C-alpha cells in the first residue's frame, strides 16, 4: 500500500517529534507554589501545564501523541513482522493537568484501604512498570495468582489484565483499587480518604475545572491519563526500524531475523512495532510447582476453548520485567525461548485437554539461535521517557521512592546495627500513616520545589 502522507506533512511530523523529545529532557513534573515563608498555611500544589515528552499540547489543552511510526501505513503489503509499519490506534487527548494528577495518585498509597500500597508498588518504573515478582503482593501481604503486567505503551492496548477482562484504561485503573487481594478499598472510603487530604480537592478542580465534586470517574480518568502517557518507542530496535542500521549489532540483527522467520514464528503473535497482536493465546505454559491450572480467559469469555489462555503481552522492555508468563514460571528470557522451542504441548500434563494456539509449533531451534533471540529481545528496552517519580505525595505517606532510600540505608550499615535501624524505620513508617492527612509535610514542600527546579 502506497504511503499517502505528503512530504510536507512527513517533514512537519518529524520536526514535531524531535522537538517534543528535546523538550522531554527538561522534565515533566508538578510545580509547587507556597505562601510567604513566615506563614504556616499548607502549600498550594499547581499541576503541570505542559504535556509529557512525545506529546504536543493542542490549542484546546489536550496532549496529543507524536511519534515517527505515524509516518507509516498499516501492515498491508509489509509482511508479518515488518519494520516500517504503523502502530495500533491509541488513546490521547487528556489535559496536562489530568496526566499530572494521575501521576500523583499513581504513587500515593492513600488509594489503598490501609494506605500502605500504591499503584507503583506493583507497577514500579524502575522494574519496567512491573514488580519483579512471579505473583504480585497486595494489601496485608496477600500474594496474588498472577504477575503484574508492564504498563509501558498502555495507550495502544485495547484489552487489559492477563485474562482481557477490562476493555478500557479507566476500567483497568479502578479494578485493583477495589480488589480485596490488591488494594482492598471501597468507593466510599476512597473518596473520603482523598477528600480528607487538603490538596486533593483543589487538584481535582485544576484537572477537571468543568466538573463537580471529586468522583470515581475523575479518579479513573486521571489514572488512565497518566498511564496513557507512558510511551516507550525509542529503543535501539526502533532506531534500527527507522533506518539507523548501526543501532543493532550483527548478533542482534540475526536474532531479529530468527524472530521474524516462519521457523520460530515469534512475530506472528508478538507483531512489531507494538510486539503483540493483542489476542488471546493458549500456549500450555506450566504453572509454578504446586499451583493449579489458571483457567485464564475461559472465565472472561465463558469459553472452555480458552482454558489456560492469556493475552499475548508486548515484548517492549521485556528484559526489565522478569520473571515471565502470567504466573512468573520462567526466570529468564532464555528459559522462555527454550519453552517455545520445546515442542507443541510438551509441558501440558498428561490427561489435561488444552486447545493450543495454532501458531505453537516445534521449531527445534539450536542453542545459538536461542541466544540470538535473547540478544534481540534486549534491544526492545527504552526508558528514555520515564516519568518523574514524585519524592513526596499530597497525603504525605511513604512513597516507593522513600522505601528505596530506607532500604538502601539499611544495606549500607553494619549488620549488628541493622535490627535497631529497621525498628526505627518501621516506627517512622507507622507514624507517617497516623499523621493527619490534612497536613502536607515540610518535606513534601521542599521536594516539590526541588522537582520544579
C-alpha positions as CSV (number, residue, x, y, z in Angstrom):
1,X,0.0,0.0,0.0
2,X,1.5,3.3,-1.1
3,X,2.4,5.9,1.5
4,X,-0.3,8.6,1.4
5,X,1.4,11.2,3.6
6,X,2.7,14.2,1.8
7,X,6.4,15.2,2.0
8,X,5.5,18.4,3.8
9,X,3.4,16.5,6.4
10,X,6.2,14.0,6.9
11,X,8.8,16.7,7.5
12,X,6.5,18.6,9.8
13,X,5.8,15.5,11.9
14,X,9.5,14.6,12.1
15,X,10.2,18.1,13.4
16,X,7.4,17.9,16.0
17,X,8.7,14.5,17.3
18,X,12.3,15.7,17.6
19,X,11.2,18.9,19.3
20,X,9.0,17.0,21.7
21,X,11.8,14.6,22.6
22,X,14.1,17.5,23.2
23,X,11.6,19.2,25.5
24,X,11.2,16.0,27.3
25,X,14.7,16.2,28.6
26,X,13.7,19.3,30.5
27,X,11.4,17.1,32.7
28,X,7.8,16.9,33.5
29,X,6.6,17.5,37.0
30,X,4.3,19.3,39.3
31,X,5.2,22.8,40.2
32,X,4.8,23.8,43.9
33,X,3.9,27.4,44.8
34,X,3.9,28.3,48.5
35,X,2.8,31.2,50.6
36,X,5.3,33.5,52.3
37,X,7.8,31.6,54.4
38,X,6.5,33.3,57.6
39,X,3.1,31.7,57.1
40,X,2.3,28.2,58.2
41,X,-0.6,27.6,55.7
42,X,-0.4,24.4,53.7
43,X,1.3,24.9,50.3
44,X,-0.7,25.0,47.1
45,X,0.3,22.5,44.5
46,X,-0.1,23.5,40.9
47,X,-0.4,20.8,38.4
48,X,1.9,20.9,35.4
49,X,0.6,22.9,32.5
50,X,2.9,21.1,30.0
51,X,2.5,17.7,28.3
52,X,4.9,14.9,28.9
53,X,7.7,14.2,26.4
54,X,6.4,12.9,23.0
55,X,3.1,14.8,23.4
56,X,2.1,18.1,21.8
57,X,-0.2,20.5,23.6
58,X,-3.1,21.5,21.4
59,X,-4.9,24.8,21.4
60,X,-7.7,23.3,23.5
61,X,-5.3,22.0,26.2
62,X,-5.1,18.4,25.1
63,X,-1.9,16.3,24.9
64,X,-1.6,14.7,21.5
65,X,0.9,11.9,20.9
66,X,3.5,12.3,18.2
67,X,5.9,9.6,17.1
68,X,7.8,8.5,14.0
69,X,5.5,5.5,13.5
70,X,2.8,7.9,12.5
71,X,4.7,8.3,9.2
72,X,3.9,4.7,8.2
73,X,0.8,2.8,7.0
74,X,-0.7,-0.3,8.4
75,X,0.8,-3.8,8.0
76,X,-0.7,-4.1,4.5
77,X,2.0,-5.1,1.9
78,X,4.7,-5.0,4.5
79,X,4.5,-8.6,5.6
80,X,4.3,-10.1,9.1
81,X,6.8,-8.6,11.4
82,X,7.8,-5.7,9.1
83,X,9.7,-2.8,10.4
84,X,8.2,0.4,9.0
85,X,4.6,-0.3,9.9
86,X,2.1,1.8,11.9
87,X,1.2,1.3,15.5
88,X,-2.4,0.4,16.5
89,X,-4.9,3.2,17.4
90,X,-4.1,4.9,20.7
91,X,-5.6,6.9,23.5
92,X,-4.6,10.5,24.0
93,X,-6.3,13.9,24.3
94,X,-6.1,14.2,28.1
95,X,-5.1,17.5,29.6
96,X,-1.7,18.1,31.1
97,X,-3.3,18.6,34.5
98,X,-5.2,15.3,34.3
99,X,-2.0,13.5,33.4
100,X,-0.1,15.1,36.3
101,X,-2.9,14.5,38.8
102,X,-2.9,10.8,37.7
103,X,0.9,10.7,38.3
104,X,0.5,11.9,41.9
105,X,-2.4,9.4,42.5
106,X,-0.4,6.6,41.0
107,X,2.4,6.9,43.5
108,X,0.1,7.8,46.5
109,X,-0.7,4.9,49.0
110,X,-3.8,6.8,50.1
111,X,-5.6,5.0,47.4
112,X,-5.4,1.7,49.3
113,X,-7.6,0.7,52.2
114,X,-4.9,0.9,54.9
115,X,-2.8,3.5,53.0
116,X,0.1,1.1,52.6
117,X,0.1,0.2,48.9
118,X,0.2,2.4,45.8
119,X,-0.3,1.5,42.2
120,X,3.5,1.9,41.9
121,X,4.1,-1.0,44.3
122,X,3.1,-3.5,41.6
123,X,4.0,-1.3,38.7
124,X,7.4,0.1,39.6
125,X,9.0,2.4,37.0
126,X,12.4,1.0,37.9
127,X,11.3,-2.5,37.1
128,X,9.6,-1.9,33.7
129,X,6.4,-0.9,35.4
130,X,6.1,-4.4,36.9
131,X,7.4,-5.6,40.3
132,X,9.9,-8.3,39.7
133,X,7.6,-10.9,41.3
134,X,6.0,-14.0,39.7
135,X,2.9,-13.3,41.6
136,X,2.2,-9.8,42.9
137,X,1.7,-9.0,46.6
138,X,-1.2,-6.7,47.6
139,X,-2.6,-5.3,50.8
140,X,-1.8,-7.2,54.1
141,X,0.9,-9.1,52.2
142,X,-1.6,-11.2,50.2
143,X,0.0,-13.0,47.3
144,X,-2.0,-12.9,44.1
145,X,-2.2,-15.6,41.4
146,X,-0.6,-13.6,38.6
147,X,2.2,-11.3,37.8
148,X,1.8,-7.6,37.3
149,X,1.8,-6.7,33.5
150,X,4.0,-3.8,32.4
151,X,2.2,-0.5,31.8
152,X,4.5,0.8,29.1
153,X,2.6,1.8,25.9
154,X,-0.8,1.2,27.6
155,X,-2.2,3.9,25.3
156,X,-2.1,1.3,22.4
157,X,-3.7,-1.6,24.3
158,X,-7.3,-2.4,23.8
159,X,-7.9,-5.1,26.5
160,X,-6.3,-5.2,29.9
161,X,-5.2,-7.8,32.5
162,X,-3.9,-11.2,31.6
163,X,-7.4,-12.5,31.0
164,X,-8.5,-9.5,29.0
165,X,-11.4,-8.8,31.4
166,X,-11.2,-5.0,31.1
167,X,-11.8,-3.1,27.9
168,X,-10.6,0.4,28.8
169,X,-7.8,2.1,30.7
170,X,-10.4,3.5,33.1
171,X,-11.9,0.1,33.9
172,X,-8.4,-1.3,34.4
173,X,-7.4,1.6,36.7
174,X,-10.3,1.1,39.1
175,X,-10.3,-2.7,39.4
176,X,-7.2,-3.1,41.6
177,X,-8.4,-0.3,43.9
178,X,-11.4,-2.4,45.0
179,X,-9.9,-5.9,44.8
180,X,-9.6,-7.4,48.3
181,X,-6.3,-9.1,47.2
182,X,-4.8,-5.9,45.8
183,X,-5.6,-2.5,47.3
184,X,-8.7,-3.6,49.3
185,X,-10.5,-0.3,49.2
186,X,-14.2,0.6,48.5
187,X,-15.7,3.6,46.7
188,X,-16.9,5.4,49.8
189,X,-13.7,5.1,51.8
190,X,-11.6,6.0,48.7
191,X,-13.5,9.3,48.2
192,X,-13.4,10.0,51.9
193,X,-9.6,9.5,52.1
194,X,-8.9,11.8,49.2
195,X,-11.3,14.5,50.4
196,X,-9.5,14.4,53.8
197,X,-6.2,15.5,52.2
198,X,-6.3,19.3,51.9
199,X,-4.5,19.3,48.5
200,X,-6.6,16.8,46.6
201,X,-10.0,18.6,46.2
202,X,-8.1,21.6,44.8
203,X,-6.0,19.4,42.5
204,X,-9.1,17.7,41.1
205,X,-10.6,21.1,40.4
206,X,-7.5,22.0,38.5
207,X,-7.7,18.8,36.4
208,X,-11.5,18.9,36.0
209,X,-12.5,22.6,36.1
210,X,-15.9,21.9,34.5
211,X,-16.9,19.1,36.8
212,X,-18.5,19.0,40.2
213,X,-17.3,17.3,43.4
214,X,-14.5,14.7,43.4
215,X,-15.7,11.5,41.9
216,X,-14.7,7.9,41.0
217,X,-15.0,8.9,37.3
218,X,-12.4,11.6,37.8
219,X,-10.1,9.3,39.6
220,X,-10.3,6.7,36.8
221,X,-9.8,9.4,34.2
222,X,-6.7,10.8,35.9
223,X,-5.1,7.4,36.3
224,X,-5.9,6.5,32.7
225,X,-4.4,9.8,31.6
226,X,-1.2,9.1,33.4
227,X,-0.9,5.5,32.1
228,X,-1.6,6.7,28.5
229,X,1.5,8.9,28.8
230,X,3.9,6.0,29.4
231,X,5.5,5.9,26.0
232,X,8.5,3.7,25.1
233,X,9.2,3.9,21.4
234,X,12.9,4.9,21.3
235,X,14.7,1.6,21.8
236,X,17.7,0.5,19.7
237,X,15.2,-1.6,17.7
238,X,13.1,1.5,17.0
239,X,16.2,3.4,15.8
240,X,17.0,0.4,13.5
241,X,13.4,0.2,12.2
242,X,13.5,3.9,11.3
243,X,16.7,3.5,9.3
244,X,19.7,3.6,11.5
245,X,21.4,0.4,10.5
246,X,24.2,0.6,13.1
247,X,21.7,0.6,16.0
248,X,21.8,-3.2,16.2
249,X,25.0,-5.4,16.1
250,X,25.2,-8.4,13.9
251,X,24.1,-10.9,16.6
252,X,21.0,-8.8,17.3
253,X,20.1,-8.5,13.6
254,X,20.5,-12.3,13.4
255,X,18.1,-12.5,16.3
256,X,15.6,-10.2,14.6
257,X,15.7,-12.4,11.5
258,X,15.1,-15.5,13.6
259,X,12.3,-13.7,15.4
260,X,10.6,-12.9,12.1
261,X,11.2,-16.3,10.5
262,X,8.5,-18.8,9.7
263,X,10.5,-21.3,11.7
264,X,10.5,-19.5,15.0
265,X,7.2,-17.6,14.2
266,X,7.7,-15.2,17.1
267,X,6.4,-12.2,15.2
268,X,3.1,-13.8,14.3
269,X,1.9,-13.2,17.8
270,X,4.4,-10.6,19.0
271,X,3.9,-8.4,16.0
272,X,6.1,-5.3,15.6
273,X,6.0,-2.5,16.3
274,X,3.9,-3.0,19.5
275,X,5.2,-6.6,19.7
276,X,1.8,-8.0,20.4
277,X,-1.2,-8.8,18.3
278,X,-3.4,-8.2,21.4
279,X,-5.1,-11.6,21.0
280,X,-5.7,-14.4,23.5
281,X,-3.4,-17.5,23.1
282,X,-3.4,-20.9,24.8
283,X,0.2,-22.0,24.8
284,X,0.3,-24.6,27.5
285,X,2.6,-22.7,29.9
286,X,3.2,-24.8,33.1
287,X,2.2,-23.4,36.4
288,X,4.7,-23.0,39.3
289,X,5.1,-26.1,41.4
290,X,2.0,-26.9,43.5
291,X,-0.2,-24.3,41.7
292,X,-3.4,-25.5,40.0
293,X,-4.1,-24.6,36.3
294,X,-5.2,-21.0,36.0
295,X,-8.1,-21.1,33.5
296,X,-7.4,-17.5,32.4
297,X,-9.6,-16.2,29.6
298,X,-12.0,-19.1,29.9
299,X,-13.7,-17.2,32.7
300,X,-13.7,-13.8,30.9
301,X,-15.3,-15.2,27.7
302,X,-17.2,-18.2,29.3
303,X,-15.5,-20.4,26.7
304,X,-13.8,-23.7,27.5
305,X,-11.8,-23.3,24.3
306,X,-9.9,-20.5,26.0
307,X,-9.0,-22.6,29.1
308,X,-5.4,-21.6,30.1
309,X,-5.5,-18.8,27.5
310,X,-3.9,-15.4,28.2
311,X,-3.3,-12.1,26.4
312,X,-0.2,-12.0,24.3
313,X,2.0,-9.5,26.1
314,X,4.0,-6.8,24.4
315,X,7.7,-7.6,24.4
316,X,8.8,-4.0,24.8
317,X,11.0,-3.6,27.8
318,X,10.7,-7.4,28.3
319,X,14.3,-7.6,29.6
320,X,13.3,-5.4,32.5
321,X,10.2,-7.4,33.7
322,X,11.4,-10.9,34.8
323,X,10.1,-13.4,35.8
324,X,7.9,-14.3,32.8
325,X,4.5,-15.7,31.9
326,X,1.3,-15.0,33.8
327,X,2.5,-16.6,37.0
328,X,6.2,-16.0,36.7
329,X,7.0,-19.6,35.7
330,X,10.3,-18.7,34.0
331,X,13.1,-16.7,35.5
332,X,14.9,-15.7,32.3
333,X,14.2,-15.0,28.6
334,X,16.4,-17.9,27.7
335,X,14.0,-20.2,29.6
336,X,11.1,-18.7,27.8
337,X,12.7,-19.2,24.4
338,X,13.5,-22.8,25.3
339,X,9.9,-23.4,26.3
340,X,8.7,-22.3,22.9
341,X,11.3,-24.4,21.1
342,X,10.5,-27.5,23.1
343,X,7.6,-28.7,21.0
344,X,3.8,-28.2,20.9
345,X,2.2,-29.1,24.2
346,X,5.3,-30.6,25.7
347,X,4.7,-29.0,29.1
348,X,0.9,-29.9,29.3
349,X,0.3,-32.6,31.9
350,X,-0.8,-35.9,30.6
351,X,-4.6,-36.1,30.5
352,X,-5.2,-32.4,30.5
353,X,-7.0,-31.1,27.5
354,X,-6.0,-27.7,26.2
355,X,-6.8,-26.2,22.8
356,X,-3.3,-24.9,21.9
357,X,-2.9,-21.9,19.6
358,X,-2.2,-23.0,16.0
359,X,1.0,-20.9,15.9
360,X,2.6,-23.1,18.5
361,X,4.8,-25.5,16.6
362,X,8.1,-27.3,17.0
363,X,10.9,-25.0,15.8
364,X,13.7,-27.0,17.4
365,X,16.0,-24.0,17.5
366,X,19.7,-24.5,18.2
367,X,21.3,-23.1,21.3
368,X,22.9,-20.3,19.3
369,X,19.6,-19.4,17.7
370,X,18.0,-19.2,21.2
371,X,20.8,-16.9,22.3
372,X,20.3,-14.7,19.3
373,X,16.6,-14.4,20.1
374,X,17.5,-13.3,23.7
375,X,20.0,-10.8,22.2
376,X,17.3,-9.3,20.0
377,X,14.7,-9.0,22.8
378,X,17.2,-7.0,24.8
379,X,17.1,-4.3,22.1
380,X,13.5,-3.6,22.8
381,X,14.3,-1.7,26.1
382,X,13.7,2.0,26.3
383,X,13.0,4.1,29.4
384,X,14.2,7.4,28.0
385,X,10.8,9.0,28.6
386,X,10.4,7.6,32.2
387,X,8.1,10.0,34.2
388,X,9.4,11.8,37.2
389,X,8.7,9.8,40.4
390,X,7.4,12.2,43.0
391,X,9.7,12.4,46.0
392,X,6.6,13.0,48.1
393,X,2.8,12.9,47.5
394,X,0.0,15.1,48.7
395,X,-1.0,12.7,51.5
396,X,2.5,12.8,53.0
397,X,2.5,9.0,53.1
398,X,5.6,6.9,52.3
399,X,6.2,6.5,48.5
400,X,8.2,3.9,46.7
401,X,11.0,6.5,46.5
402,X,11.1,6.8,50.3
403,X,11.1,3.0,50.6
404,X,14.1,2.7,48.2
405,X,16.1,5.2,50.2
406,X,15.3,3.5,53.5
407,X,16.2,0.0,52.2
408,X,19.5,1.5,50.8
409,X,20.2,3.0,54.2
410,X,19.8,-0.4,55.8
411,X,22.1,-2.2,53.3
412,X,24.9,0.3,53.9
413,X,25.2,0.0,57.7
414,X,26.9,-2.7,59.8
415,X,24.9,-5.9,60.3
416,X,24.8,-5.5,64.1
417,X,23.1,-2.1,63.7
418,X,20.5,-3.2,61.2
419,X,18.0,-4.5,63.7
420,X,18.0,-1.2,65.6
421,X,17.7,0.8,62.4
422,X,15.0,-1.4,60.9
423,X,12.9,-0.9,64.1
424,X,13.4,2.9,63.8
425,X,12.4,2.9,60.1
426,X,9.3,0.7,60.8
427,X,8.3,3.1,63.6
428,X,8.8,6.0,61.2
429,X,6.6,4.4,58.6
430,X,3.8,3.8,61.2
431,X,4.0,7.3,62.4
432,X,3.6,8.6,58.8
433,X,0.4,6.7,58.4
434,X,-1.3,8.1,61.5
435,X,-0.4,11.7,60.8
436,X,-3.4,13.7,59.8
437,X,-3.7,13.6,56.1
438,X,-4.9,17.2,56.4
439,X,-1.3,18.4,56.5
440,X,1.3,18.3,53.8
441,X,4.7,17.9,55.4
442,X,7.6,20.3,55.1
443,X,9.5,17.5,53.3
444,X,6.7,17.5,50.7
445,X,7.1,21.2,50.1
446,X,10.8,21.3,49.8
447,X,11.0,18.3,47.5
448,X,8.2,19.7,45.3
449,X,10.2,22.8,45.0
450,X,13.2,20.7,44.1
451,X,11.2,18.9,41.4
452,X,10.3,22.3,39.9
453,X,13.9,23.3,39.6
